[in-house]
Amino acid sequence: MNQPEKTAYWQNLDQQHHIHPFTDSADLNKKGTRIITSASGVFIKDSEGNKYLDGMAGLWCVNIGYGRKELAEAAYKQMLELPYYNNFFQCAHEPVIELSKVLADITPAHMNHVFYANSGSEANDTVVRMVRQYWNLKGKPEKNYIVSRKNAYHGSTIAGATLGGMAGMHAQGGPMLPNVVHIDQPYWYGEGGDYTPEEFGLIAARKLEAKIEELGADKVGAFIGEPVQGAGGVIIPPSTYWPEIQRICQKYDILLIADEVICGFGRTGNWFGSDTFNIKPDLMAMAKGMSSGYLPISAVMVGDRVANVLINEGGEFTHGFTYSGHPASAAVALENIRIIRDEKMIERVRDDIGPYFRKQLATLEDHPLVGAVESVGLIAGMPLVADKKTRKGFDKPGAVGTICRDFCVENGVIMRACGDRMVLSPPLIISHDEVDELVKRARAAFDATAKKIGVM
């Protein structure tokens, strides 16, 4: 069987048996799946031998790049010694205990306890349980509303999708969890009108205060937000936003939840987005870069305020998963964090490759389609617009972004379209030359898109 025959064989099996996540399966089956076969550094290869610069680090997660033998060896060694045991029944094991200490070391000083899960969605499900149990134990069970934001993404389980503010997901998943409400996102470029970013940041943050006053502070238990909205299109809030959110949460005695699933483990030039934006969360969900995606693992860091109540006053916390703190996943996460630390990847993102990434991406702002380049560390969003002066989008939202995404693939770069915002989140190990190549391929995709829609 030659390579094209192998590809066709795999595509046929995939079509017959595999339902893909976040995919129009009927549309995919018309064209056939792209079969990814290998990866190294910042590049992936498909079954036809095509090589792509992975500008998305898998799914925002392969922070240390592909092909690190140390992580494979850590998993192999652990699987030989203890391939699995649970953390129920008053048991634990060395990798999960050691990882817990390391996570306490690298997260904000008031976060000293951790609860394990397997995905960002499960971490945010856990957050909901913890928020409501905390207020139950405090004698305020009615304080169970959670405020989130429109266009936020917090996972695709019922709880995660409810917390998220994506209308398309809500349309497919109802009825959603009760007592979760949404306020406007801090998206200055698309929604800020004539306000300065600083003015708009305060306006957006004060939507939280208005919602609390509408519902009653005695009813609202928490606010959840991504430091930078990821799947919403890399929405980086104005500088005034998070300080005002923090003030409001403190004023009304609201728990503050930071969803660090995308921003964590170096993405923004610090260990966590909370460090970058000086957020002091009570709960912090994390996943993805925790193991660089090599094995599934997630966690919720629990601040002392909440942990002291759950541990000392709560009795049994009736929540958990078969694979919570899986020993092999924990061992891989430990090795992943060691590599990030020892190779000073975060310092490099902050001081070297992050600023270079921003500088080189900024050269794309002269393109007729690119409204702006917005980035922090190694995460960026670029709105494609019909009119750069007025920041006006296209009449059919998302159509141009989809065209551009497909041209990115044709030009050998993986970039994601979130509506008409093209987003990037490359591995933290990307080099200057690879950034240059990424920008070159992105420009070629933008040119092809512009020609197709009649702009060039």
C-alpha positions in Angstrom: 0.0 0.0 0.0 1.6 3.3 -1.1 1.2 6.5 1.0 -1.8 8.0 -0.8 -3.5 4.6 -0.4 -2.7 4.6 3.3 -4.1 8.1 3.7 -7.3 7.1 1.9 -7.6 4.0 4.0 -7.3 6.0 7.3 -9.6 8.7 6.0 -12.2 6.1 5.2 -11.9 4.5 8.7 -12.1 7.9 10.3 -15.3 8.7 8.3 -16.9 5.5 9.3 -16.2 5.5 13.0 -14.9 8.8 14.4 -17.0 11.8 15.4 -14.6 14.8 15.7 -14.9 17.5 18.4 -16.1 20.9 17.3 -16.4 19.7 13.7 -19.1 19.6 11.0 -18.7 15.9 10.3 -20.7 16.0 7.1 -18.5 18.8 5.7 -15.3 17.0 6.9 -16.3 13.8 5.3 -16.6 15.5 1.9 -13.0 16.5 1.9 -11.3 13.9 4.1 -9.4 14.2 7.4 -5.8 15.5 7.5 -3.9 12.7 9.1 -1.1 14.0 11.4 1.7 11.4 11.7 4.6 13.0 13.5 6.0 16.2 15.1 9.2 17.8 16.2 10.0 21.1 17.7 7.4 23.5 16.4 6.5 21.5 13.2 4.0 18.7 12.5 3.8 16.4 9.5 0.9 14.7 7.8 0.6 11.4 6.1 1.2 13.0 2.7 4.6 14.4 3.8 3.4 18.0 4.2 5.1 19.9 7.0 3.4 22.7 8.9 4.6 25.3 11.4 2.2 24.8 14.3 1.3 28.3 15.3 -1.2 26.9 17.8 1.0 24.6 19.8 -1.5 21.8 19.2 -4.6 23.2 21.0 -2.8 26.0 22.9 -0.9 23.3 24.9 2.4 22.0 23.6 4.4 24.7 25.4 7.8 23.0 25.4 7.4 21.8 21.8 7.1 18.3 20.3 9.5 15.4 20.7 10.9 15.9 24.2 12.2 12.5 25.1 12.4 13.4 28.8 8.6 13.5 29.0 8.2 10.1 27.3 10.9 8.6 29.6 9.1 10.0 32.7 5.9 8.4 31.6 7.6 5.1 30.7 9.4 4.9 34.1 6.3 5.7 36.1 4.2 3.2 34.1 6.7 0.5 34.9 6.7 1.3 38.6 3.1 2.3 39.3 1.0 2.6 36.1 -2.1 3.6 38.0 -3.6 4.0 41.4 -6.3 6.4 42.5 -6.3 9.1 45.1 -9.5 7.9 46.8 -9.7 5.7 49.9 -7.1 7.7 51.9 -4.4 6.9 49.4 -1.8 9.0 47.4 1.4 8.3 45.5 4.8 10.1 45.1 4.2 11.8 41.7 1.0 13.5 42.8 2.4 14.6 46.1 5.5 16.0 44.6 3.5 17.8 41.9 1.3 19.4 44.4 4.3 20.9 46.2 5.7 22.2 42.9 2.4 23.7 41.9 2.1 25.5 45.3 5.6 26.9 44.7 4.9 28.4 41.3 1.4 29.7 41.8 0.5 32.9 43.8 1.7 32.7 47.5 -1.8 32.3 48.9 -2.5 29.2 46.8 -1.3 26.1 48.7 -3.8 23.3 47.8 -4.6 21.5 44.6 -7.4 19.3 43.3 -6.8 17.2 40.2 -8.8 16.4 37.2 -8.1 15.5 33.5 -9.1 18.5 31.4 -9.9 22.1 31.6 -13.6 21.3 31.3 -13.3 19.0 34.4 -11.3 21.6 36.3 -14.1 24.2 35.7 -16.8 21.7 36.7 -14.8 21.3 39.9 -14.7 25.1 40.3 -18.5 25.2 40.3 -18.8 22.5 42.9 -16.2 24.2 45.1 -17.8 27.7 44.9 -21.2 26.4 45.9 -19.9 24.1 48.6 -17.8 27.0 50.0 -20.8 29.2 50.4 -22.9 26.3 51.8 -20.4 25.8 54.5 -20.3 29.5 55.2 -24.1 29.4 55.9 -25.0 31.2 52.7 -26.3 28.6 50.3 -28.3 31.2 48.4 -25.0 32.8 47.3 -24.8 30.5 44.3 -24.8 32.7 41.2 -21.7 32.7 39.1 -21.0 35.6 36.8 -19.1 34.9 33.6 -18.6 36.8 30.3 -20.1 36.6 26.8 -17.7 35.0 24.3 -15.8 33.3 27.1 -14.7 29.7 26.9 -14.5 27.5 30.0 -15.0 24.0 28.5 -17.6 21.9 26.7 -19.2 19.8 29.4 -22.6 21.1 30.6 -21.0 23.0 33.5 -18.1 24.3 31.3 -20.4 25.3 28.4 -22.7 27.0 30.9 -19.9 29.0 32.4 -18.7 29.9 28.9 -20.6 32.6 27.0 -20.7 31.2 23.5 -24.1 31.4 22.0 -23.6 28.5 19.6 -22.7 26.1 22.4 -25.7 27.2 24.5 -28.0 26.7 21.5 -27.0 23.0 21.3 -26.6 22.2 25.0 -29.7 23.5 26.8 -31.0 23.5 29.4 -27.8 24.8 31.0 -26.9 24.9 34.7 -29.1 27.4 36.6 -27.8 30.5 38.2 -25.0 31.3 35.8 -25.2 34.7 34.1 -23.0 36.6 31.6 -21.8 40.2 31.2 -20.1 41.8 28.3 -16.5 41.0 27.4 -13.7 43.6 27.6 -13.2 43.6 23.8 -12.1 47.2 23.1 -11.3 46.7 19.4 -14.6 45.3 18.5 -16.9 46.8 21.0 -15.2 49.9 22.5 -16.6 52.4 20.1 -15.1 55.9 20.7 -13.9 55.2 24.2 -10.2 54.9 24.9 -9.1 51.4 25.9 -8.6 52.6 29.5 -12.1 54.1 29.6 -13.6 51.0 28.1 -11.8 48.7 30.5 -13.5 50.4 33.4 -16.9 50.4 31.6 -16.6 46.6 30.9 -15.5 45.8 34.5 -18.3 47.8 36.0 -20.8 45.6 34.2 -19.9 43.1 36.9 -20.9 45.6 39.6 -24.1 46.3 37.9 -25.0 42.6 37.6 -24.2 42.0 41.3 -26.4 44.9 42.3 -29.2 43.6 40.0 -29.1 40.1 41.4 -28.1 41.1 45.0 -24.7 40.6 46.5 -26.2 38.0 48.8 -27.0 35.9 45.7 -23.7 36.1 43.8 -20.9 33.7 44.8 -18.2 34.1 42.2 -16.9 35.7 39.0 -14.9 33.7 36.5 -12.7 35.0 33.7 -9.7 34.0 31.6 -6.9 36.5 32.1 -6.8 36.6 28.3 -9.8 35.1 26.5 -8.5 32.4 24.3 -11.1 30.7 22.1 -13.0 33.9 22.1 -10.3 35.3 19.8 -7.4 36.2 22.1 -9.2 39.2 23.8 -6.5 41.0 25.8 -8.3 43.3 28.3 -7.4 47.0 28.7 -5.0 47.7 31.6 -7.8 49.1 33.7 -10.0 46.0 33.5 -8.6 43.5 36.0 -7.8 46.0 38.8 -11.4 47.1 38.7 -12.7 43.5 38.6 -10.5 42.8 41.7 -11.9 45.8 43.5 -15.5 44.8 42.8 -15.0 41.2 43.9 -13.5 42.4 47.2 -16.2 45.0 47.8 -19.1 42.5 47.4 -17.3 39.5 48.9 -17.3 37.6 45.6 -14.9 34.7 44.9 -12.6 35.5 42.0 -11.8 32.6 39.6 -9.0 32.8 37.1 -9.3 30.3 34.2 -5.6 29.7 33.5 -6.1 26.7 31.1 -4.6 28.6 28.2 -2.6 31.4 29.9 -0.8 29.1 32.4 2.7 27.8 32.4 4.5 30.6 30.6 2.2 31.6 27.8 2.0 35.3 28.8 5.6 35.7 29.9 4.9 34.7 33.5 4.0 31.4 35.1 0.4 32.5 35.0 -1.8 35.1 33.4 -2.7 36.1 37.0 0.9 37.1 37.5 0.9 39.1 34.3 -2.3 41.0 35.2 -1.8 41.1 38.9 -4.9 39.0 39.6 -5.3 37.5 43.1 -7.7 34.6 42.5 -9.4 32.5 45.0 -9.6 29.5 42.6 -7.4 28.9 39.5 -8.2 26.3 36.9 -5.2 25.0 34.9 -4.5 22.3 32.3 -2.9 22.3 28.8 0.6 23.6 29.4 0.7 21.8 32.7 2.0 18.7 30.8 2.5 20.4 27.5 -0.3 18.2 26.3 1.9 15.0 26.4 -0.6 13.4 28.8 -4.0 14.5 30.0 -4.0 16.3 33.4 -5.7 19.4 34.9 -6.0 20.9 38.3 -7.7 23.6 40.4 -5.5 25.6 42.7 -7.4 26.5 45.8 -6.6 29.7 47.7 -6.2 29.6 51.4 -9.5 31.4 52.0 -11.5 28.6 50.3 -9.2 25.7 51.2 -9.4 26.4 54.9 -13.2 26.1 54.9 -13.4 23.1 52.6 -10.8 21.2 54.5 -11.6 22.1 58.1 -15.3 22.5 58.0 -16.5 20.5 55.0 -16.1 16.8 55.9 -16.1 14.6 52.8 -16.0 16.5 49.4 -18.1 14.2 47.3 -16.3 15.0 44.0 -13.5 13.5 41.9 -12.5 11.4 38.9 -11.1 7.9 38.3 -7.9 9.5 36.9 -7.6 12.5 39.3 -3.9 12.9 39.8 -3.0 9.9 37.6 0.6 8.9 38.4 2.0 8.9 34.9 0.3 12.2 34.1 1.7 13.7 37.3 5.2 12.4 36.5 5.0 14.0 33.1 3.8 17.3 34.5 6.6 17.3 37.0 9.2 16.8 34.2 7.5 19.4 32.0 7.6 22.0 34.8 11.2 21.2 35.5 12.1 21.7 31.8 10.3 25.0 31.7 12.2 26.1 34.9 15.6 24.8 34.1 15.6 26.1 30.5 14.3 29.5 31.6 11.5 29.4 29.0 9.3 31.9 30.8 12.1 34.4 31.1 12.8 34.0 27.4 9.1 34.5 26.6 9.0 37.6 28.7 12.3 39.2 27.7 13.2 37.8 24.2 10.9 35.8 22.0 7.7 37.4 23.2 8.8 40.9 22.3 10.3 39.7 19.0 7.0 37.8 18.2 5.1 41.1 18.8 7.5 43.1 16.7 7.4 40.8 13.8 3.6 40.3 13.9 3.2 44.1 13.9 4.7 44.2 10.4 1.4 42.6 9.3 -0.6 45.6 10.3 0.0 47.2 6.9 -2.0 44.4 5.3 -5.4 45.6 4.1 -7.3 42.9 6.0 -5.5 43.1 9.3 -7.1 45.6 11.7 -4.6 45.3 14.5 -2.1 42.9 16.1 -2.8 42.3 19.8 -0.4 40.1 21.8 1.1 39.4 25.2 3.9 36.9 25.5 3.4 34.2 22.9 -0.4 34.6 22.3 -1.8 36.9 19.7 -5.1 37.8 18.0 -5.5 39.7 14.7 -9.0 40.9 13.7 -9.7 40.7 9.9 -11.8 43.7 9.0 -13.7 45.2 6.1 -12.7 48.8 7.1 -9.6 49.4 9.2 -10.4 53.1 10.0 -13.8 52.3 11.5 -12.8 48.8 12.8 -15.9 47.5 10.9 -16.1 43.8 10.5 -17.6 41.8 7.6 -21.3 41.3 6.9 -21.1 37.6 7.4 -19.1 37.0 10.6 -16.7 34.1 10.5 -16.7 33.5 6.7 -13.5 35.4 6.0 -11.8 33.8 8.9 -12.6 30.4 7.7 -11.2 31.2 4.2 -8.1 32.6 5.8 -7.6 29.5 8.0 -7.7 27.2 5.0 -5.2 29.4 3.2 -2.9 29.2 6.2 -2.9 25.4 5.9 -2.2 25.6 2.2 0.8 27.9 3.1 2.1 25.5 5.7 1.2 27.3 8.9 -1.5 26.3 11.5 -3.4 29.3 12.6 -6.9 29.3 14.1 -9.9 31.4 13.1 -12.1 32.5 16.0 -14.8 34.1 14.0 -12.8 36.6 11.9 -10.0 36.9 14.4 -6.9 34.9 13.5 -5.1 33.7 16.6 -1.7 32.3 17.4 -0.2 30.5 20.4 3.0 28.8 19.2 5.2 26.6 21.4 7.4 28.6 23.8 10.5 27.2 22.2 9.9 28.9 18.8 13.0 30.6 17.5 13.5 34.0 15.9 13.9 32.4 12.5 10.7 30.3 13.0 8.8 33.5 14.0 10.0 35.1 10.8 8.8 32.0 8.8 5.5 32.1 10.6 4.9 35.7 9.7 6.0 35.1 6.1 3.5 32.2 5.7 0.8 34.2 7.5 1.2 37.1 5.1 0.9 34.7 2.1 -2.4 33.4 3.6 -3.7 36.9 4.2 -2.8 37.8 0.6 -4.6 34.8 -0.8 -7.6 35.6 1.4 -7.7 39.2 0.2 -7.6 38.2 -3.4 -10.3 35.6 -3.0 -12.7 38.1 -1.4 -11.8 40.9 -3.9 -9.8 43.2 -1.6 -6.5 42.9 -3.5 
